[in-house]
Amino acid sequence: MSSTTDRIEKRIVLRAPQERVWRAVSDAAEFGRWFGMEVDGAFVAGASTRGRITPTAVDGDVAKVQEKYRGVPFELFVERVEPMSVFAFRWHPHATDPSVDYSREPMTLVTFFLEPLEDGTAVTITESGFDSIPIERRATAFEANSGGWETVAQLLDKYMASRQP
């Protein structure tokens, strides 16, 4: 994993075909299952969608950690959908306190880049834009998401392994 103060990057190689990985990251229902969210609609480029945090369906230990955030609302703005290769959205990072209005803050950009390999798919996950987050919560959001993307990569790996055809 590489990072600066503005950007987090995580790369993982999955033993799954690119088509399956693409479906897992770009289909809102599948994404929610492994990531730990319930989304109110499809992911459509140029459109916002709302949802709520729910515990992941693929890892009991991670689900227990996510349980305390169950029901916390979020908004995603889908930036790019390039089938089979790029899925990107904007969100408010670490926006887990339901008493705070994060809507006036800038959003960070999360991008999933997929690359076909001979025996699987490489996925590079980046989140950038932390330097524009208000200083009073910037370090906390960056630290939480740094560890979070490591967990997300593991959840995606488990999801792919659990759904082998």
N, C-alpha and C positions, 0 to 999 in steps of 0.2 A: 504494500500500500504506500502510495506517495501522497504528500500533502504539503501545502503551504498554509498561510493564514486564510487564503481565499478558496482553496480547492482541495477536495478529497477525491482520491481515485483508488479503486479496488478492481482487480482483474481475477477472474476465476475461469478455469477450463472445466466444462461440463461434458460428461459422456452421454450426450443426447444430441439428436439431429437439430439443426438450426430451426427447422419448422416448428418443432415442439417447444424449443426455448423461446422462439418468437411469440408463440401463442401464450406462453406463461407470462411474458412481460408486457404484452400489448393488449390482451383481453382482460377487461376490467374484473370480471368475475374470477378468472384464474389468478390474476395478480393478487386480488384481495385474499384469496384462500391461503396462499403461502406467505404473503407479506404481512397480513394481519390488518385488513381493513375491509369495510363493506362500502362499495362505491354505488352511487345512485345513477347509474347509466354507463354507457359505453365510453371508451376513450376515443375522442374525435379531435383531430388536429385543429387548433384554433378555437377550441371550446373549453369552457370551465365545467368541472363536475364537482360535486360535493359528496361527502361520505362520513363515516365514523370509524374510529379505531375499533377493531375486534381482535381477539387473540388468534394467532396463526393456527392453522389446522395441521401443520407438519412437524411441530416440535413442542412437546409438552412443557419443557423447562422455559422456553422462550414465551410460550403462551401464558405461563404463570406471571412472568414479568410484565407482559403486555396487559394483563387483566386489570391492573390499577388504572389504565387509560381507556378501558372499554367505554365506548359511547362518546369519547371526545371527538368533536366535529373537525373536519378539515376541508380545505378546498385545493383542488389541483387545476392548473391550466395546462392543457396538453399543447405543447409547443411544436413537436415534430413527430410524424409517423411515416417512416420510410420503410415499407414492408421488408421484413427479413434482416434489416440492418440497424436501424436507429429508432428508438422510442425515447422521447424527451418530454418532461413536464416541469412546470414551476410549482413551488409550494412554499409555505412558511416553515422553515426548519425548526424542529423541536418545539412546535406550537402545541404544547400539551396541557397548558393551564386554561381550563374553560372560562375562567373569570377575566382573561386578558383578550382584548381585541387586537389581533395581529394584522387586520386588514390594511392598516396604513403603512405597514412595513414592506420593504422590498421582498420579493420572493427569490429563492435560490433556484438554480437550474439543475435538474437531475437528468442524466442521460445514460441510457443503456445502449452500448455499441455491441453488436453481434458480429462475430467473424467465424465463418465455417472453417473447420479443421478436418483433417482426414478421418479422425475417429471421435469427433464431437464438435463442440462449439465453444469458442472463447467469448466471454462476456466481460466488457470493461464498463464499470459503473463509475460515473463521475458526478460530483455535486460541486457547483461553483457559485460564487456570488456572496460568500460570507462577509467579505469586507464591507458590503453595503448594509449589513444587518446592524441595528442600533448597538452601540458599543456596550451598553449595560447587559446585553444578553448574547453578544457575539461569541465570546469564548465558550460559554455554556452550550450554545447550539452547535458550535463546531466540534467540541469534545464529544457531546452526545451522539452526533451523527457520524463522527469518525468510527466509534465503536459500533454504531448501528449498521453501517454499511458492511462491516465484517460479518455481522450476524445475518444481514439480508443475503449476502452471498452464500452463506451456509444454508439458509432456509431454501433458497432457490435450488441448490445442489440436492438437498433432501427431497424437495418436491419433484425434481426430475428423476431421482432414483426411485421414488415411491410410485411413479406413474409410468414405468417402463411398459411398452406394448408387449 
